[in-house]
Amino acid sequence: LPVNQLTDLLRFELAQAGYTEALTLGLCSNEEAFTFLRRADDGVTAVELSNPATIEFEIVRPTLIPGLLKTLRENRSQKMSEGLKLFEISGIVKLDTSDPVGARNHRHLAALYTGKTAGFEKIHGLVDRIFQLLDIAPTAAVAAASVTKSKATSGNVGSSSNDGRQYIIRPFNSETFFPGRSAEILYDDGKGNGPKVVGCMGILHPKVLQNFELSYPCSIV
């Protein structure tokens, strides 16, 4: 399938950028997916198991973030001071009333950096690199900012697509992230449909780090 081809290509590129791939479990607890991330459970997002064998496997994961943070927690013996990069490209499941089975699979990408500093610029650079590989240009404002910092980050300026496709990065507030240190990622297909939110990135809030028993600052997309 094309989505699998694209996934394999992205896995290779993220590995070349110094990120280690993690393969995490498809099930998690409701607490890990919502409470630990300081997100409210709206009751219409997560697919719940009717008879879970353990409290750790209550729902099908609606996001890849808990799996990566738990992987980080279980590898605390690693030397974090020099920086550690992890990523995962895999499936999540969300409730969807328009689907015959009532839920839909989505292919998601998540990556994190942790170390002595949060390294938000490294995650931002990775986002720029991914869109460059997809031949999707940044908006004029993002491109100008990328030119000034390109020598200091691992990201490159997005390529100039001629079909109008572009990505937009704008500030937003989320309880998951440190105040003033998070952004939404939007994609505009250039067909007049307007930009659509496709992701977010930021420095994790200290309480989220505490919930997952992590001691170093962390940035994630």
C-alpha positions, 0 to 999 in steps of 0.5 A, a space after each residue: 500500500 502507498 501508506 506503507 511505502 511512505 512509512 518505510 521511506 520516512 522510517 529510513 529518513 528519521 533513522 538517518 537523522 539520528 532517531 531510534 525507532 520504538 515499537 510500542 503496544 497498541 493498547 494503553 490505559 485511559 489514565 496514560 492517554 488522557 490524565 497523564 497527558 493532562 487531557 480531558 477524556 471526551 468519551 468519543 475519541 478512545 475505543 474502550 475494551 469491554 473486558 480488559 485483562 489488566 488496567 494497563 490495557 483499557 483502550 486502543 491507543 488514540 495517540 503514540 505519545 504515551 508509548 514513547 514516554 513509557 519507552 523513555 521511562 523504561 530506559 532511564 538507565 541510558 545516558 540522557 545528558 547527551 540527548 536521546 531521540 526516539 520516534 515511532 510511525 504506527 497506527 492509532 485508532 479513534 471512534 468514528 460513527 461514519 465508519 461501519 465498524 464505528 472506529 477508524 485506523 490512522 497512521 501517525 508519526 511521533 518523535 521526541 528529544 530529551 536531554 539536558 535541554 528540551 531541544 525544541 529546536 531539534 523537533 522543529 527542525 525534524 518537522 521542517 525536514 519531514 515536510 521537505 521530504 514530502 515536497 511541501 513548502 513552508 509558508 513565507 513566514 516559516 521559510 524566512 525563519 528557517 533561513 535564519 536558523 538553518 545553520 543551527 538546527 537539523 532542519 532545512 528549508 522546505 522545498 518550493 512546491 509549485 502546486 500550492 501545498 504548504 504547511 503552517 506552524 502557529 502557536 497554541 495552548 495545550 495543558 500537555 505542553 509548557 505554556 508558550 512553548 507549543 505549536 500547531 502544525 497545519 497543512 493546506 493542500 492548495 485546493 481552496 479547502 483551507 488549512 487543516 490541523 495535522 499535528 502539534 509539537 512542544 516542550 512537555 509540561 513538567 507535570 506530564 514528565 512527573 506523571 511518566 516519572 521522567 527527570 529530563 526536559 523533553 520535546 515531542 511532535 
